[in-house]
């Protein structure tokens, strides 16, 4: 494959000095980068290894939203809703996610380039190395699943992936190649498995949920192998996390609602690092959680949360926020704002997102059991989630699911239920888009004038276009249209 050029946006500190000060200037490091000469500095650098970009814009592309009246709609939001190749580089866009993800990967590569030579405790070195490897694996895994097709074993060796960057950025313009999907997956798996082998939670005792701890690493493996279609490996790593007590990794929504003092308090409880089901928390710059863009209409929202095989109330559906004039959303995000300075009234909105949580791993395992026709084990996992979402008295059985979905096919009935549970459980979190891709789901959107546009099951626009600069300046091959 031909080499191409990709530009990494680098922030340079330009220092201008008068002539008499030249000697002093030349004696200093010519930029403000950290000299990585200790394990502590390497560990600190990795706090910047978690992308500040959100892929929640995929929610506007999915099948759980409609044209919401009364919400702010910047052009990039409408581009996502209409599946257009966007050119904006602001937050909540594919370009912003691409850039921030590769910047995070660059921090990991800086650490990995020196980690084996740094002095210090060997256990500490392995823990730092593990975090860097897992950051690099996760960043590329999310990039390839957004900007390339879903993994297909038949065509992965030729399908375009994304550049897998493994070395520090030492040149302003550096040559890369766009790896195939198979190559990206192979490298992700290599980094991920080495990271899992080395990860050590003892070194992140006071901030473990904001770093790639062991449980988060296992959750990454669970998602990776599910997307790859390796159900045996998905079961292996999912079960390493869930153990003999999967209930511990599923939030007790009813109990959380009883504890809440107000809505803000409820949101903090949902996203608390003390909640065992929350595995990895990341601070992300985004406006998604504000009254912007496109949200589920009341009809979509009520249809989803008022219908289930048990004819019981779904605890997840309440409380809800009103969005615009006719939209609803789950109460999930904390509204946070960072000022650019102590005396400034400007800054940026951000929130804390749950990159991985136990409920996903449980549903991943249930799906893998179903795909292997191991229905008793799948039903056992689905009962765990249902008890925390519909009440402990609900009866989950193959017969119940078959009757509800009108089929005698056990696999079809279980998968219909799992897909619906994933829609409910991860609404607003971006995961629905990956199910749309891997299941070839058709998406229909209603426009303001009432007309309907359609994203076909095999539509090429499901593969998000790589940034314009990567094509025009970096000469990377664009995704087909």
C-alpha positions, 0 to 999 in steps of 0.5 A: 500500500502506498505511503501517504501523509497525515498532518498532526495539528501541533500547538507551538509556543513561539518565543521571540527574544531580543538579540542579547538574550539569544545565548540564554534562549539557546540553552533552554529546551526550544518548546514546552514539552515534558522531558520524560526522564522518570516514571512519574512524569510518564504517568502524568503525561498519560492523563492527556492520553484520553481523548477529549472528543466525544463521538456522541454526534453519532446519536444524531445519525442514528434511529432514535432521534427525530427533528426536534423543534426548539433546539439549537441546530448548528450546521454540523449537527444538521450535517450529522442528522442528514448523513452529510460529509461535514467540514466543520472542525469544532467539537462534536464533529468527526474531525474533532474526534479524529484529531483529539483521538490521534493527539491522545495516541501521541501521548501514549506513543511518547511514553512507550518510546522511553518507558523501557529505559526509565529508572524506577520500580519494575512493577510501576514501569509495567503499570505505566506501560500497560496504561499507554498500550491500552490507550493506544489500543482503545484510540485506534479501535474507536477510530477504525469503527467510526471511519471504516466499515464494521469488521468483516472477516471476508473483506477485512484484509482489503477494506480501508482502515485508519493509520495505526500510529506507533511512534512519537511525532518527531516531524511536522509532516510525517508519512503514514499509510492507511492500514487495512481493517484487519491490520488495525484489529491485529495491532489493537489486539496485540496492544490490548492483550499486552496491556491486560497482562501488565495492568496493575490497579495498585498504582491508581488506587485514588483515581482508578476509574479515570485510568485504564484499570483492569476492569476497563481493560477487560471491558475493552476486550469484551467489546473488541471480540464482540465486534470482531465476531469472536464470541468465545474470546468475548465470553472469556474476557467478559467472564473474567470481569463479571466473575460469579457475581455479575449483579455487582456490575449492574446499577441498581437504578431503583436504589439510586433513585431513592437516594437522590435529593435532586436531579443533579444529585441523581446524575452524580450518583449515576456517574460516580467512580464509586459505582462498581458498574462504572469502569472507565470515566473520561472528561470530554469537551462537548455541547451534546448534553445541552439543548442542541441538535436532535433528540428522541421525539415523545413518540420514539421515547415512549414507544421504547420505554413503555413497551417490554415483554413483561408489561412492567415499568422500565425504571430507566425512562424516568426522570427525563429532560424535555428537549426543545418543544417536542423532544425527550432525553434520559437524565444522564449527563452532568452539566459542567463548565470550565472558564478559560481563566479565573476572571473570564466568563468564557470557556467550554462545556464539558461532561464526564462520560462512561466509556465502559460500564458493566452493563455493556459487558453483561449484554456482550456476554449474553449476545455471545451465548446466544450466537453460540446457541447457549440459551440457558446461560444467555437467559441467566445474564438477561435476568440479572439486567432485567431485575435491576431495570423492571423489578426483581419479580420479572420472569425472563424466559425463552417462551416469554421472549418468543411470544413477545416477538412473535417467533419460535426462533430462540436466537431471533427472539433473544437477539431482538430483546438484547438489541432493544435493551442495548438501545435503552441502556446506552441511549445518548452514549453513542453505542447504538451507531455501532449496532446499526453498522454491524446489523445493517440497520436502515435508518429513516429521518424526518426533516422539518418539512415532514419529508423523509430521508433514508440511510440504506442498510448497506449505505456507504455513508455509514462509514464516516468520511475521514477529515478533509485535511487528511484527504486534501493535505495529507493525501489519504485515500477517502472513504468511497461515496 
